[in-house]
Amino acid sequence: MNAQKKYHYFVSDLHLGAPNAKQSRERELAFVAWLDHIQNSAEAIYLLGDIFDFWFEYKTVIPKGYTRLFGKLAALTDQGIELHFFKGNHDMWVKDYFEQELAMTIHSHHLSLKIDNKLLYLHHGDGLGPGDYKYKLIKFIFRSPLCQWMFARLHPNFGIGLASLLSLRSRAKGGKKDAVYNGPNHEWLYEYAQTKHEQDPHDYFIFGHRHLPLFLPSEQTTYINLGDWLQYQTFGRFDGQSVELLQWHQNEVRTYNGN
């Protein structure tokens, strides 16, 4: 009997916790159902950031919720599936809880991944490319140990509540812009991928952050944005030779043809 073919899966921007408990729970259940569906074919799963709308680990306190997700992720690593978590701009304050409790590998920046004869560049996507200096400064400050130490001095009820409110406002502000596609020349992550490829060639550049599913091949490389689970429930799948952009729709996997 032939062994089942194994894949590498990529997904981002679930923003669990937003915009309210009911919708977040529905999204969490859909994501766990997807994990159930892929678990027998998964060699590795890469969570490319903003899985949570906000996350902060106090020394002895973690945010409430997500029990079903954490239980499923623990079961996946227990059966030998690799799990990788990339810090996004909404959950950059992940520390060691996921490593200790869920055996996930945490990535603070990019990962160059070579599988068979293909090279993949993985990153959440925030802060890349030229411009956006305001956000890059904020990211530098927020990722500093001093900023995290100061935030940890706040009581969790106040600190997590305040950060969740600011996170929700940030997403609302960028939501309409995220939905618009004006061609590859207006996609800053596509432009970043082309420039980066000239310096450091990769077959695929895979990002989240943008919230719009995009599959944009060029003569040099292929740029993929994974979209989100707030609207699209899209994900990437790599079989060792090519990456597909797929969609979890009504408990079935289908090819995403939205752009």
N, C-alpha and C positions, 0 to 999 in steps of 0.2 A: 504494500500500500504506500502510495506517495505521501510524503509529509506535506502538510498545508503550507502554502506559500506565506512568507513572513514579510511584513511591511514596517516602515518607519512612518509614524503619524505626527502631524504638526497642527496645532490649534492655538488660538489666542483670543483675548478680549471677550471673556464671558461676563466680566464686571458683576460677579456675584455680590449680592447685597444691595444692588440698585435695580430699579428706582424705589422698590418697596419689598417687604418680606414675601408677599404673595407671588409677585412676578419673578423674584429671585429664586424662590423655591421651585417654581415651574421650570425655570431654566436649568437649575441644578438637577432636577429629575430627568430632564431631556438629555443632559450631558452624561449622567450616569447610565442612562439607557444606551447611549452611543458607546460608552466604554464597555458595557456588557457585550455589545455587538462586535466590537473589534478585538476583544481580549485574546481570542484564540489565534488571530492573525498578526498580532502586534509583537514586533521584536523590541521596539522602543517607541515611547510617546514623548513629544516635546511640547511643553506648555510655554508658549512664547510671550508671556506677560499679560498683565491686567486680567488675570483670572479672577481676581477680587477687585471690587471697586475701591476698597481700601483695606490695607492690612498693616498691623503693627503688633510686634511681639514684645510685651513687657516681660520682665524676667520670670514672673510666675503667672502671667495672665495672657491669654490669646483671645481674639474676638469670638463671640458666640456664633453658633450655627455651623452649617456645612458638614454635619455629621455623616450624611449619606455619601457625600463626595469623599471625605477623608477615609471612610471605611472601604470604599471601592478602590481608592488609590493604594491603600495599605495591602489590600488583597492582590492587586496587580504586581506590586513589588515582591510580595511573598511568593508569587508563582514565577518570579524571575524576569519580569518585564522591566526594562530600563525606563525610568521616569526622570525627565529633565525639566527644571523650572527656571524660566528666565525672568528676572526682575523687570517689571514694566514701570511706567511712570505712576501708576496707581497703587502698585504693590511693591515698591522698591525697598520697603522696610522689612522684608523677609530676612530672618536671621537663621537660626539653626534648628528650629522646630521641625520643619519639613524633612531635613536630613536625618534627625534623630528618630522621629516617630514614623516617617513614611519612606525612609531610605531613598529619597529623591536627591539628585545632583542639582545644586543651585548654581546658576550662571548670572554674574553681575553685568557682563558685557556681551560680546559676540562669541559665537562658537563656529570654527571652521571644521566641518565634519566630512571625512572621506569615507565613502561607502562604495565598495567595489572600485570602479574606475571613475566615479563621479565625486566632485567636490561641491559641498553645499555651505553657504554662508548664512548663519542664523542669528537674528537679533530682534528684539522687540520692535525697534525702529525709531524710538524717540531720541531726539537730539542729534540725529545724523544729518550730514549735508551742511551747506552754507546757510547763514542767516539764523533766525530764531534765537538770537543771543539772550533774550530775556529768559526764555525757558531753560537754556543751557546753564545760565547763572543759577536759576532756581534749583535745577537738578544737582548742580555742584554743591550748593548749600545743603539741600535736603539729604544728600548721600553722605555728608560729612558725619563722622562719629560725634562731634560736638552737638550738631543739630538733633541727632537721634537721642543723645544723652539728655538734652534739655526737654525733648518731647516726653521722654520716659518719666520725667518728674511730675507730669500732669496726671491727675487721677484718670483711670481708664474711662469712666463714665463721661467725663468732660473731653478728654483727648480724642477718643475714638469717635465720639459724637460730632465734635467740631471738624475733624478731618474728613469724616464721611459727608458732612454737609458741603464742605469745600470741594470735595471730589465730585459730588453730584452736580454742582454748579459748573465745574470745569468741563464735564462731559456735555452738559446742556449747551454750553457756549459753543463747543466745537461740532455739535451733532449735525447741523445743517451743512456745514462746510465739508464734513466727511462724506456726505451722501452725493456730492457732485464730482463727476468725472469729466475732465475737459481735455482728455488726450494725454499721451505719455510725456509730452514736453512740459506739462503742468504738474507732473507727479514728482515731488522732490525725492522720494525714495527710489523711484525708477532712475532718476538722474544720478543719485548717489550710487546705485548699483553699477551704472555704466562707467562712472569715474573710478570706483573702487576696483572694478574688473580690470581696468587698464593697468593698475598698480599691482593687483593681487588677483589673478584670474580664478573664477569659480564658475561652475556650470549653472548653479542656481543661487539666487539671493532670495531668501524667504523671510518675510517680516510680518508683524502684526501692526498694531497702533493705528493704522489708517482707517480701519473699520469698514472699508469697501473691498470686497473680493475682487482681485485683479490677477490676471495671468497674461503677462506681457513679454513675449519672447523678442529678442533682437538678434542681429547677426552674431553678436559676441556671447550673450548669456541670456538667461531668463529671469525676470523679476516676478515674484509672486507675493501678493498680499493675501493673508489668510481671512480677511473680513472679520466678522464678529458673530457672537451668539445672541446679541440683543435683537438682531433682525434676520440674519442670514443662516446661521448654524452651519457655516462652511469650515472646511478643514483641508489639509494637504495630505497626500499619501505617496510615499516613494517606494518603488519596488526594486531599487538597485540600479535602475537605468533611467527612469523618468519620473517626474512628479506630476500628479494629477490634482486638480482643484475640485473637490467634491462637496456634496451637501447632505446633511442629515435631515431628511424631510419625511414627516409622518412615519417615523421609525424605520425608514429605509434609506439606503445610500444611493444617491444619484449624481451624475455629472453636473457640475454647476456651469450654466451657460448664460449667466446674467450680464456679461459685458462683451 
